[in-house]
């Protein structure tokens, strides 16, 4: 086991891309190929049973397979050799028909597509659970007022529910994309040596159709040995949804800083501690998410550069995908899993959020005062006056309310109580509630069986 797997890529996706599962899915292709060709009378029906029985990963010597792949250039060549030998032990005649008419890339690509299908199924479940947790927190904190921040500084009051709704809204779009891409990427690869299925003569399309049916995959209009857009799209989805969650984790970690302390990660024994400082409570989930997300642009760069593949079969570009795609997907699985844990168990200090609204002594509400004064003074004059008073409040370390009350051009139009109302952050969240409600409605539309309870 990779020692960092529990930290960075622990999810249901990890086992899907184990060495054993990688080989098993390639063997699933070989068994399905035999069945399809027997139905098309390409190979004797009597040979199928021996081939199917041999197509189990337990029959393969994985260390020897890895060693042989170094000379062969890929896993399929030594795998077929081992498989053929295993079939020959049971039925020498059947051994003649192992891997009939296929090429190494057919085996490897389709094997990966089978893994990808399982990964997409698991990813859908991970995303559904994550959306459920996030929607519940969004509904819970729809009216929790906090400072909004632009350029890392206080801007205007917002609600924590609105911040969560922004992430929920993005993830709902990723959910739609996830469902859409399945039909485009779960496609059989079967073209033979140069993408013509010449070894099967005129029966190539019939075998391809039967093989696609056996594996429950879409049949491609043309083999895609050197057209890799499908896998690029899959990689883009995983990198993209992880980037959305990386933004969330980054914001969360900033809100968790000691001086801010508006949120914190779930509490668990030994979680977030320090080897030197007993008082520490570090944002370990955020760190794990950001670690994975920061690796993904490099992995995606490899996928993009791998789109340039020579002629009918690639030298280097195809091979570069072999480790990059599983790593990308398993890292994303870890991001989804860590994010659900973080969101479901996060602690929110609404009192600290409210207190942080007051640390600028009313300055966060300067825009509201400006707009109220604009009716009497005009927008530009009102802006200039309130800006001057804000500078004085900062320089003199005095509350903005006090300066407003003592300014005749303000006190002429507003009583002290009216100014206090204007400076109340809870009255200045604009359309936040409306936006939150819209996103939660969308969530229910896309997930009709879901509830908004934690």
C-alpha positions in Angstrom: 0.0 0.0 0.0 1.1 3.5 -0.7 1.6 5.1 2.7 0.0 8.4 1.6 -3.1 6.7 0.1 -5.2 7.2 3.3 -4.3 10.9 3.4 -4.6 11.8 -0.3 -6.6 9.3 -2.3 -8.7 7.3 0.1 -12.0 6.6 -1.6 -14.0 3.9 -3.4 -12.1 4.8 -6.6 -8.7 3.7 -5.3 -9.3 0.0 -5.5 -10.8 0.3 -9.0 -7.3 1.2 -10.3 -5.3 -1.4 -8.4 -3.0 -3.6 -10.4 -5.3 -6.5 -9.9 -8.3 -4.6 -11.2 -6.4 -3.2 -14.2 -5.4 -6.7 -15.3 -8.9 -8.1 -14.6 -10.6 -5.6 -16.8 -8.2 -6.4 -19.6 -9.0 -10.1 -19.1 -12.7 -9.1 -19.2 -12.1 -7.7 -22.7 -10.4 -11.0 -23.8 -13.3 -13.1 -22.5 -15.9 -10.9 -24.1 -13.9 -10.9 -27.4 -14.0 -14.7 -27.5 -17.8 -14.7 -26.9 -18.4 -12.1 -29.5 -16.3 -13.9 -32.1 -17.9 -17.2 -31.4 -21.3 -15.6 -32.0 -20.0 -14.4 -35.4 -18.6 -17.8 -36.2 -15.0 -16.4 -36.3 -13.7 -18.8 -33.7 -15.2 -22.2 -32.6 -17.8 -21.9 -29.9 -16.1 -24.8 -28.1 -13.1 -22.6 -27.4 -15.0 -20.0 -25.4 -15.3 -21.8 -22.1 -11.6 -22.5 -21.7 -10.8 -18.8 -22.5 -13.4 -17.5 -20.1 -12.2 -19.7 -17.3 -8.6 -18.6 -17.8 -9.6 -14.9 -17.8 -9.2 -14.5 -14.0 -6.5 -12.3 -12.5 -5.6 -15.1 -10.1 -4.2 -17.0 -13.0 -1.8 -14.2 -13.9 1.7 -13.9 -12.4 1.7 -10.1 -11.8 5.4 -9.7 -11.0 6.3 -11.6 -14.1 3.9 -9.5 -16.1 5.5 -6.3 -14.9 8.9 -7.6 -15.7 8.0 -8.7 -19.2 6.2 -5.4 -19.9 9.5 -3.6 -19.7 10.7 -5.4 -22.9 7.3 -5.6 -24.6 6.5 -1.9 -24.2 3.0 -2.5 -22.7 1.1 -4.9 -20.4 -1.1 -6.5 -23.0 1.6 -8.4 -24.9 2.9 -10.4 -21.9 -0.7 -10.7 -20.6 -1.9 -12.3 -23.7 1.2 -14.6 -23.6 0.4 -15.7 -20.1 -3.3 -16.1 -20.9 -2.6 -18.2 -23.9 -0.4 -20.5 -21.9 -3.1 -20.9 -19.2 -5.8 -21.7 -21.8 -3.4 -24.2 -23.5 -3.2 -26.1 -20.2 -6.9 -26.8 -20.4 -7.6 -26.8 -24.2 -4.7 -26.6 -26.7 -7.2 -25.9 -29.5 -8.8 -23.0 -27.7 -5.4 -21.4 -27.1 -5.2 -20.8 -30.8 -8.0 -18.2 -30.6 -7.0 -16.1 -27.7 -6.8 -12.4 -28.6 -7.9 -13.2 -32.2 -7.9 -10.1 -34.4 -7.3 -7.6 -31.6 -4.3 -5.4 -30.8 -2.7 -4.5 -27.6 -4.3 -1.0 -27.5 -7.8 -2.5 -27.9 -7.2 -4.5 -24.7 -5.6 -1.7 -22.7 -8.0 1.1 -23.7 -11.2 -0.9 -23.3 -9.9 -2.3 -20.0 -9.5 1.3 -18.8 -12.9 2.2 -20.1 -14.4 -0.6 -18.0 -12.5 0.8 -15.0 -13.7 4.2 -15.8 -17.3 3.1 -15.9 -17.0 1.7 -12.4 -15.2 4.9 -11.3 -18.0 7.0 -12.7 -20.6 5.0 -10.8 -18.7 5.4 -7.6 -18.1 9.1 -8.3 -21.8 9.7 -8.8 -22.4 8.2 -5.3 -19.6 10.3 -3.8 -20.9 13.5 -5.4 -24.5 12.7 -4.3 -23.4 12.3 -0.7 -21.3 15.5 -0.9 -24.2 17.5 -2.4 -26.5 16.2 0.3 -24.2 17.4 3.1 -23.6 20.7 1.4 -27.3 21.4 0.7 -28.1 20.7 4.3 -25.5 23.1 5.6 -26.5 25.7 3.0 -30.1 25.6 4.3 -29.0 25.7 7.9 -26.8 28.8 7.5 -29.0 30.7 5.0 -29.4 33.6 7.5 -26.0 33.4 9.2 -24.5 36.8 8.6 -20.7 37.2 8.2 -18.2 39.6 6.6 -17.9 39.3 2.8 -14.3 39.7 1.7 -12.9 41.0 -1.6 -9.1 41.3 -2.2 -8.9 39.5 1.2 -10.4 42.6 3.0 -13.8 43.2 4.5 -16.3 44.2 1.8 -20.0 44.0 2.6 -22.0 41.6 4.8 -22.9 38.3 3.2 -24.3 35.1 4.6 -22.5 31.9 5.2 -25.3 30.2 3.4 -24.6 32.2 0.3 -20.9 31.2 0.4 -21.9 27.6 0.6 -24.6 28.1 -2.1 -21.9 29.3 -4.5 -20.0 26.0 -4.1 -23.3 24.0 -4.2 -24.3 25.8 -7.4 -21.0 24.9 -9.1 -21.2 21.3 -8.0 -24.7 21.0 -9.4 -23.3 22.0 -12.8 -20.5 19.3 -12.4 -23.3 16.8 -11.6 -25.0 17.6 -14.9 -21.7 17.3 -16.7 -21.0 14.0 -15.0 -24.2 12.5 -16.3 -23.7 13.9 -19.8 -20.2 12.6 -20.3 -21.0 8.9 -19.7 -22.4 8.4 -23.2 -19.4 10.1 -24.8 -16.6 8.3 -22.9 -17.9 4.8 -22.2 -17.1 3.6 -25.7 -15.5 0.4 -26.9 -12.0 0.5 -28.4 -11.7 -2.1 -31.1 -9.7 -1.5 -34.3 -7.0 -4.1 -34.7 -3.5 -3.3 -35.7 -4.1 -0.1 -37.7 -7.7 0.7 -36.9 -9.2 -1.2 -39.9 -10.0 -4.6 -38.3 -8.5 -6.1 -41.5 -7.8 -9.4 -39.7 -11.5 -10.0 -39.4 -12.2 -9.2 -43.1 -15.8 -8.1 -43.7 -16.9 -9.3 -40.3 -15.1 -6.7 -38.4 -18.1 -4.4 -37.8 -20.3 -7.4 -36.7 -17.7 -8.5 -34.1 -17.3 -5.0 -32.9 -21.1 -4.7 -32.4 -21.2 -8.0 -30.5 -18.2 -7.1 -28.4 -19.8 -3.7 -27.5 -23.0 -5.6 -26.5 -21.0 -8.1 -24.4 -19.3 -5.3 -22.5 -22.3 -3.0 -22.4 -20.3 -0.2 -24.0 -21.2 2.1 -26.9 -19.8 1.1 -30.3 -17.6 3.9 -31.7 -18.2 5.0 -35.3 -14.4 4.6 -35.8 -11.6 3.2 -33.6 -10.1 6.0 -31.5 -6.5 4.7 -31.0 -5.0 8.1 -31.6 -8.1 10.4 -30.9 -8.0 10.8 -27.2 -10.6 13.5 -26.6 -12.9 11.1 -24.7 -10.3 10.5 -22.0 -9.3 14.1 -22.0 -12.9 15.0 -21.2 -13.1 12.5 -18.4 -9.8 13.9 -16.9 -11.2 17.4 -17.3 -14.3 16.5 -15.3 -12.3 15.1 -12.4 -9.8 18.0 -12.4 -12.6 20.5 -12.7 -14.7 19.3 -9.8 -11.6 19.0 -7.7 -10.7 22.7 -8.5 -14.2 23.8 -7.3 -13.6 21.9 -4.1 -10.1 23.3 -3.8 -11.5 26.8 -3.9 -13.9 25.8 -1.1 -11.1 24.2 1.0 -8.9 27.3 0.5 -11.6 29.7 1.6 -12.4 27.4 4.6 -8.8 27.3 5.7 -8.7 31.1 5.6 -11.8 31.3 7.8 -10.2 28.8 10.2 -7.1 31.0 10.8 -6.7 31.8 14.5 -7.3 35.5 14.0 -10.6 34.8 12.1 -11.8 31.6 13.7 -15.3 31.7 12.1 -15.2 28.0 11.2 -13.3 24.9 12.1 -12.9 21.3 10.8 -14.6 18.4 12.4 -13.2 17.4 15.8 -11.7 14.0 16.2 -9.1 12.5 18.5 -5.6 13.1 17.2 -6.9 15.1 14.2 -5.1 18.3 13.2 -2.5 18.1 16.0 1.2 19.1 15.9 4.2 17.1 16.9 5.6 20.2 18.7 2.7 22.4 19.6 0.0 20.9 21.8 -2.4 23.8 21.1 -2.5 23.3 17.3 -5.7 22.4 15.5 -4.6 22.3 11.9 -7.0 22.2 8.8 -5.8 18.7 7.7 -8.8 18.0 5.4 -8.2 21.3 3.6 -4.5 20.5 3.3 -5.2 17.1 1.8 -7.7 18.6 -0.7 -5.4 21.4 -1.7 -2.4 19.0 -2.0 -4.3 16.9 -4.5 -5.8 19.8 -6.4 -2.4 21.5 -6.8 -1.0 18.4 -8.5 -3.8 18.2 -11.0 -2.8 21.0 -13.4 0.4 19.1 -14.1 -1.5 15.9 -14.7 -3.9 17.6 -17.0 -1.0 19.2 -18.9 0.2 15.7 -19.7 -3.3 14.7 -21.0 -3.4 17.8 -23.2 0.1 17.2 -24.6 -0.9 13.5 -25.1 -3.6 14.6 -27.6 -0.8 14.9 -30.2 -0.4 11.3 -31.2 1.3 10.1 -34.4 -0.8 8.7 -37.2 -2.8 5.6 -36.4 -1.0 4.5 -33.2 1.0 6.7 -30.8 4.6 6.6 -29.6 4.7 8.2 -26.1 1.4 10.1 -26.0 -0.8 7.0 -25.4 1.7 5.5 -23.0 1.8 8.7 -21.0 -1.9 8.3 -20.1 -1.4 5.0 -18.4 -0.3 6.4 -15.0 -1.7 9.9 -15.3 -5.4 9.1 -15.7 -5.6 6.7 -12.7 -3.6 9.1 -10.5 -5.9 12.0 -11.5 -9.1 10.0 -10.8 -7.9 8.5 -7.5 -6.7 11.9 -6.3 -10.1 13.4 -7.2 -11.8 10.5 -5.3 -9.8 11.6 -2.3 -10.9 15.2 -2.8 -14.5 14.3 -2.9 -14.3 12.0 0.2 -12.3 14.6 2.2 -14.7 17.3 1.2 -17.8 15.4 2.3 -16.2 14.7 5.7 -15.2 18.4 6.0 -18.6 19.8 5.0 -20.8 17.3 6.9 -18.9 17.8 10.2 -17.7 21.4 10.0 -18.2 23.7 13.0 -19.5 27.1 12.4 -19.2 29.9 15.0 -22.0 32.3 14.0 -21.3 34.5 17.0 -17.7 35.0 15.9 -18.9 35.8 12.4 -21.2 38.4 13.8 -18.5 39.8 16.0 -16.1 40.1 13.1 -18.6 42.3 11.3 -17.9 44.9 14.0 -14.1 44.9 14.0 -14.1 47.9 11.6 -16.6 49.7 13.9 -19.2 50.1 11.2 -17.0 50.7 8.2 -18.4 47.6 6.5 -21.7 49.4 6.3 -20.4 52.5 4.7 -22.0 51.7 1.3 -25.4 51.5 2.9 -25.0 55.0 4.4 -23.8 56.3 1.1 -26.8 55.1 -0.8 -29.2 56.4 1.9 -27.5 59.9 1.7 -27.5 59.9 -2.0 -31.2 60.7 -2.1 -30.4 64.0 -0.4 -26.8 64.9 -1.4 -26.4 63.1 -4.7 -24.3 60.0 -5.3 -20.9 61.6 -5.8 -21.2 64.0 -2.9 -22.5 61.4 -0.6 -19.7 59.0 -1.6 -17.1 61.7 -1.0 -18.5 62.6 2.4 -18.8 59.1 3.7 -15.3 58.2 2.4 -13.9 61.2 4.3 -15.6 60.1 7.5 -14.4 56.5 7.0 -10.8 57.8 6.7 -11.3 59.8 9.9 -12.7 56.8 11.7 -9.6 54.8 10.7 -7.1 57.5 11.6 -8.8 58.4 14.9 -9.9 54.9 15.8 -13.4 56.0 16.4 -16.7 54.3 15.5 -18.2 55.4 12.2 -21.6 55.9 13.9 -20.1 58.6 16.2 -18.7 60.5 13.3 -21.9 60.3 11.4 -23.9 61.6 14.3 -21.6 64.6 14.6 -21.6 65.5 10.9 -24.4 68.1 10.2 -24.7 67.0 6.6 -25.7 63.6 7.9 -27.6 64.3 11.1 -29.8 66.8 9.2 -31.3 63.8 7.4 -31.0 60.9 9.8 -31.6 60.4 13.5 -29.3 58.4 15.6 -31.6 55.4 15.6 -31.9 55.6 11.8 -28.2 55.6 11.5 -27.9 52.6 13.8 -30.4 50.8 11.6 -28.3 51.7 8.5 -25.3 50.3 10.2 -26.9 47.0 11.1 -25.2 44.3 9.0 -28.1 41.9 9.3 -30.2 44.3 7.2 -27.7 44.5 4.4 -27.4 41.1 2.9 -29.3 42.1 -0.2 -30.6 39.2 -2.3 -28.6 36.6 -0.5 -31.7 34.7 0.7 -33.1 34.7 -2.8 -29.9 33.3 -4.3 -29.7 30.6 -1.7 -33.3 29.7 -2.3 -32.7 29.4 -6.0 -29.7 27.1 -5.6 -31.6 24.9 -3.1 -34.5 24.7 -5.6 -32.1 23.6 -8.3 -30.6 21.0 -6.0 -34.1 19.5 -5.3 -34.9 19.5 -9.1 -31.7 17.6 -9.9 -32.0 15.3 -6.8 -35.7 14.9 -6.3 -35.3 12.1 -3.6 -33.0 14.2 -1.5 -33.9 16.1 1.7 -32.3 19.2 3.3 -31.8 17.7 6.7 -28.3 17.1 7.9 
